[in-house]
Amino acid sequence: MHPIRQALEYAAAALGFTGVGVADAATPQGNRLQEFIETGKHAGMEWMARHLPSRLNPELVLPGVRRVIMLTYEYPRQDSRTAPGCIARYAQGEDYHKLLAGKLADLDETLQFYGGTQRTFTDSGPVSERFFAAQAGLGWIGRNGLLIRPRGGSYFFLASILTTLELPVDAPMPNHCGNCHRCETACPTGALKDGCCDARRCLSYWTIESKTPPPPDIAAAQQEHLYGCDACQEACPWNRLPSPHRIDPHLLMTATLAETAPAQLAELTGDSFEHFFAGSPIRRIGPEHLRSNIANGNF
């Protein structure tokens, strides 16, 4: 094995990452992302349009970049809520951005030792993470638009490292969705088609990202979804296999959040909201958006 790759994999495993893949930063991305934005499927996420040139050209993010290193980090498959109201699995524990930032900084130091210059991200920068993860052989992009692995399914975070080091690249993996359309069928709002999630109809967008109330048909479909939606992942056969990976305890739901009913969450305001959701990704939507989600739901 290439000595830098070996050092990278050893360090990544020690930090809890479960997969490492390397893609050529210059790989053409085609027109899929541009068409997604031009047709308005990004809804109100205008930052996607603003950062499109950088997403399509990593050289604009890190001059001299040669490779995109992609990593996976597991989050829970099981829903730990005992009170009514579903919270997306990824958001049931601590904020993954902060959790993974320190780990990526450690990997950056490892690569600096070998003369590399890096920039690191986890769902926080202008990097086409799913595209490069597929190119790096970590999985394939399924009909729900998520990266799916034959061992481990899709319940994981992606993290990326842009580097000037010229590491050997991995080969992409074939798509194994076959004739399965279970994710499309399971979507409560019909947001999925041809491997693309139209944010204008996605419950995760409306319960997390949107700054405006959902249209009536979306609100009617919200039902028990309190924050985000895992319907397409729950329906995916690849997520029904036993997970071969350990889950970081920082990403597990606290007993307090698991047991607190929607009506009690709706009473949180100001300091009480900040205290209750300290360290949680749910904190970012604020108390008013959370109350709106609760009002629209059926608990």
C-alpha positions as CSV (number, residue, x, y, z in Angstrom):
1,M,0.0,0.0,0.0
2,H,1.1,3.6,-0.7
3,P,2.8,4.8,2.5
4,I,0.8,8.0,2.8
5,R,-2.4,6.1,2.2
6,Q,-1.4,3.6,4.8
7,A,-0.7,6.4,7.4
8,L,-4.0,8.1,6.5
9,E,-6.1,4.9,6.9
10,Y,-4.5,4.1,10.2
11,A,-5.1,7.6,11.6
12,A,-8.6,7.7,10.2
13,A,-9.5,4.4,11.8
14,A,-8.0,5.5,15.1
15,L,-10.3,8.5,15.0
16,G,-13.4,6.5,14.4
17,F,-13.9,6.9,10.6
18,T,-15.2,3.7,9.0
19,G,-14.2,4.2,5.4
20,V,-11.6,6.0,3.4
21,G,-11.6,6.6,-0.4
22,V,-9.6,8.8,-2.7
23,A,-10.8,10.5,-5.9
24,D,-9.2,12.6,-8.6
25,A,-10.1,16.3,-7.9
26,A,-10.2,16.9,-11.6
27,T,-12.9,14.3,-12.4
28,P,-15.7,16.0,-14.5
29,Q,-18.9,16.2,-12.6
30,G,-21.2,16.6,-15.6
31,N,-24.3,18.8,-15.7
32,R,-26.4,17.1,-13.0
33,L,-25.8,19.6,-10.2
34,Q,-26.2,22.6,-12.5
35,E,-29.5,21.2,-13.8
36,F,-30.6,20.6,-10.2
37,I,-30.1,24.3,-9.5
38,E,-31.4,25.6,-12.8
39,T,-34.7,23.7,-12.3
40,G,-35.1,25.1,-8.8
41,K,-34.9,21.8,-7.0
42,H,-32.6,23.4,-4.4
43,A,-35.6,25.4,-3.1
44,G,-34.5,28.2,-0.8
45,M,-31.0,27.0,-0.3
46,E,-29.4,29.9,-2.3
47,W,-25.9,29.1,-1.0
48,M,-25.9,26.1,-3.4
49,A,-26.3,28.4,-6.4
50,R,-23.7,30.9,-5.1
51,H,-21.1,28.2,-4.5
52,L,-21.8,26.2,-7.7
53,P,-18.5,27.2,-9.5
54,S,-16.5,26.1,-6.5
55,R,-18.5,22.8,-6.2
56,L,-17.7,22.0,-9.8
57,N,-14.1,23.0,-9.6
58,P,-12.2,22.1,-6.4
59,E,-9.3,24.2,-7.7
60,L,-11.3,27.3,-6.7
61,V,-11.4,26.0,-3.1
62,L,-7.8,24.8,-2.8
63,P,-5.4,26.0,-5.5
64,G,-3.1,23.1,-6.5
65,V,-5.6,20.4,-5.3
66,R,-5.0,17.0,-6.7
67,R,-7.1,14.6,-4.7
68,V,-10.3,14.6,-2.7
69,I,-10.2,12.2,0.2
70,M,-13.6,11.1,1.4
71,L,-14.4,9.5,4.7
72,T,-17.4,8.0,6.4
73,Y,-18.5,8.2,10.0
74,E,-21.4,6.3,11.4
75,Y,-24.5,7.6,13.1
76,P,-27.3,5.5,14.7
77,R,-29.7,3.4,12.7
78,Q,-32.3,3.0,15.4
79,D,-34.8,5.8,16.4
80,S,-34.3,6.3,20.1
81,R,-37.4,8.5,20.6
82,T,-39.8,7.1,23.1
83,A,-42.0,10.2,23.1
84,P,-44.1,11.0,20.0
85,G,-42.4,12.9,17.1
86,C,-39.6,11.6,14.8
87,I,-36.2,13.2,14.8
88,A,-33.8,12.3,11.9
89,R,-31.2,9.8,13.1
90,Y,-28.3,12.1,12.3
91,A,-29.6,14.8,14.6
92,Q,-30.3,12.7,17.7
93,G,-27.0,13.3,19.3
94,E,-24.3,16.0,19.3
95,D,-23.7,18.3,16.4
96,Y,-21.6,16.3,14.0
97,H,-20.0,19.4,12.5
98,K,-18.2,20.1,15.7
99,L,-17.5,16.4,16.5
100,L,-15.8,15.8,13.1
101,A,-14.0,19.1,12.8
102,G,-11.4,18.2,15.4
103,K,-10.9,14.7,13.9
104,L,-10.4,16.2,10.4
105,A,-7.8,18.7,11.9
106,D,-5.9,15.7,13.2
107,L,-5.9,14.1,9.7
108,D,-4.8,17.4,8.2
109,E,-1.8,17.3,10.5
110,T,-0.9,13.8,9.4
111,L,-1.0,14.9,5.7
112,Q,1.0,18.0,6.5
113,F,3.8,15.8,7.7
114,Y,4.0,14.4,4.2
115,G,4.1,17.8,2.6
116,G,0.4,18.2,1.8
117,T,-1.7,21.3,2.0
118,Q,-5.3,20.6,2.8
119,R,-8.8,22.0,3.4
120,T,-11.3,19.9,5.3
121,F,-15.1,19.9,5.4
122,T,-18.0,17.9,6.6
123,D,-21.3,19.1,5.0
124,S,-20.0,22.6,5.5
125,G,-18.2,23.7,2.4
126,P,-18.4,23.9,-1.4
127,V,-17.5,20.3,-2.1
128,S,-19.7,17.8,-4.0
129,E,-19.2,15.2,-1.3
130,R,-21.6,12.5,-2.6
131,F,-20.2,12.7,-6.1
132,F,-16.6,12.4,-4.9
133,A,-17.5,9.7,-2.4
134,A,-19.0,7.6,-5.2
135,Q,-15.9,8.3,-7.4
136,A,-13.7,7.2,-4.5
137,G,-15.5,3.8,-4.4
138,L,-17.2,4.2,-1.0
139,G,-20.6,3.4,-2.4
140,W,-23.1,4.4,-5.1
141,I,-25.7,7.2,-5.3
142,G,-29.0,5.5,-4.8
143,R,-32.5,6.5,-6.0
144,N,-32.9,8.6,-2.9
145,G,-29.9,10.7,-3.8
146,L,-27.9,9.4,-0.9
147,L,-24.7,7.4,-0.9
148,I,-25.3,3.7,-0.2
149,R,-22.7,1.1,0.8
150,P,-23.2,-2.7,0.5
151,R,-21.9,-3.0,4.1
152,G,-23.4,-0.3,6.2
153,G,-26.2,1.2,4.1
154,S,-26.6,5.0,4.3
155,Y,-26.7,6.0,7.9
156,F,-23.4,7.8,8.0
157,F,-21.8,11.3,7.7
158,L,-19.5,12.2,4.8
159,A,-16.3,14.2,5.5
160,S,-13.9,15.5,2.8
161,I,-10.3,16.5,2.7
162,L,-9.0,18.4,-0.4
163,T,-5.3,17.8,-0.6
164,T,-2.3,18.8,-2.9
165,L,-0.9,15.3,-2.4
166,E,-1.0,13.0,-5.3
167,L,-2.4,9.8,-3.8
168,P,-3.5,6.7,-5.8
169,V,-7.2,7.0,-6.6
170,D,-9.9,4.3,-6.0
171,A,-12.3,2.9,-8.5
172,P,-16.0,3.8,-8.5
173,M,-18.5,1.1,-7.4
174,P,-21.3,-0.2,-9.5
175,N,-24.8,0.9,-8.6
176,H,-26.7,-1.9,-6.8
177,C,-30.2,-0.4,-6.5
178,G,-31.4,-2.6,-9.4
179,N,-35.1,-2.5,-9.9
180,C,-35.8,-1.4,-6.3
181,H,-37.9,1.8,-5.9
182,R,-38.8,1.4,-2.3
183,C,-37.4,4.7,-1.3
184,E,-39.4,6.6,-3.9
185,T,-42.6,4.8,-2.8
186,A,-41.9,5.5,0.9
187,C,-41.3,9.2,0.5
188,P,-44.3,11.0,2.1
189,T,-44.4,13.8,-0.4
190,G,-43.1,12.3,-3.7
191,A,-39.8,14.2,-3.6
192,L,-37.7,11.4,-5.0
193,K,-37.3,10.7,-8.7
194,D,-34.3,9.3,-10.8
195,G,-31.8,9.5,-7.9
196,C,-32.7,13.1,-7.2
197,C,-34.4,14.7,-4.2
198,D,-36.4,17.7,-5.0
199,A,-36.0,19.9,-1.9
200,R,-39.2,21.8,-2.8
201,R,-41.1,18.7,-1.7
202,C,-38.7,17.3,0.9
203,L,-39.8,17.2,4.6
204,S,-36.2,17.5,5.7
205,Y,-36.0,20.8,3.8
206,W,-39.2,22.2,5.2
207,T,-38.6,21.1,8.8
208,I,-35.0,22.2,8.9
209,E,-33.8,24.5,6.2
210,S,-36.8,26.5,5.1
211,K,-37.4,30.0,6.5
212,T,-41.0,30.1,5.4
213,P,-44.0,27.9,6.3
214,P,-44.6,24.8,4.1
215,P,-47.4,24.7,1.5
216,P,-50.6,23.0,2.7
217,D,-50.0,19.7,1.0
218,I,-46.5,19.4,2.5
219,A,-47.8,20.4,6.0
220,A,-50.5,17.7,5.6
221,A,-47.9,15.1,4.9
222,Q,-45.6,16.0,7.8
223,Q,-47.5,13.8,10.3
224,E,-45.1,12.6,13.0
225,H,-42.0,14.2,11.6
226,L,-40.7,16.7,14.1
227,Y,-37.2,17.4,12.7
228,G,-36.1,15.9,9.4
229,C,-37.2,12.7,7.7
230,D,-35.6,9.2,7.4
231,A,-38.5,7.6,5.4
232,C,-36.3,6.8,2.3
233,Q,-33.5,5.4,4.5
234,E,-36.0,3.3,6.6
235,A,-37.3,1.7,3.4
236,C,-33.9,0.9,1.9
237,P,-33.1,-2.8,2.0
238,W,-29.4,-2.0,2.4
239,N,-30.2,-0.4,5.8
240,R,-31.9,-3.6,7.0
241,L,-28.6,-5.5,7.2
242,P,-26.8,-5.6,10.6
243,S,-24.4,-2.7,10.9
244,P,-20.8,-3.8,11.0
245,H,-19.7,-0.6,12.7
246,R,-19.6,0.8,16.2
247,I,-21.5,4.0,16.9
248,D,-19.8,7.0,18.6
249,P,-21.7,7.5,21.9
250,H,-21.6,11.3,21.3
251,L,-24.1,10.7,18.5
252,L,-26.6,8.8,20.7
253,M,-29.8,10.6,21.8
254,T,-30.0,11.7,25.4
255,A,-32.7,10.3,27.6
256,T,-34.1,13.8,28.1
257,L,-34.6,14.4,24.4
258,A,-35.9,10.9,23.9
259,E,-38.6,11.3,26.6
260,T,-39.7,15.0,26.1
261,A,-43.1,15.3,24.3
262,P,-43.7,17.7,21.5
263,A,-46.0,19.9,23.7
264,Q,-43.1,20.3,26.2
265,L,-40.7,21.1,23.4
266,A,-43.1,23.8,22.1
267,E,-42.8,25.6,25.5
268,L,-39.1,26.1,25.1
269,T,-38.1,29.7,24.4
270,G,-35.0,31.8,24.5
271,D,-32.6,30.6,27.2
272,S,-34.6,27.4,27.9
273,F,-34.4,26.4,24.2
274,E,-30.7,27.2,24.1
275,H,-30.0,25.2,27.2
276,F,-32.1,22.2,26.2
277,F,-30.5,21.9,22.7
278,A,-27.0,23.0,23.6
279,G,-24.6,21.0,21.5
280,S,-27.4,19.6,19.3
281,P,-27.8,20.3,15.6
282,I,-31.5,21.0,16.3
283,R,-30.5,24.2,18.0
284,R,-29.8,25.9,14.6
285,I,-33.5,26.1,13.6
286,G,-34.5,28.1,16.7
287,P,-37.6,27.8,18.9
288,E,-40.1,29.4,16.4
289,H,-39.3,27.0,13.6
290,L,-39.5,24.1,16.0
291,R,-42.9,25.3,17.3
292,S,-44.1,25.6,13.6
293,N,-43.0,22.0,13.0
294,I,-44.9,20.9,16.1
295,A,-48.0,22.8,15.1
296,N,-48.0,21.2,11.6
297,G,-47.4,17.7,12.8
298,N,-49.7,15.0,14.0
299,F,-48.5,13.7,17.3
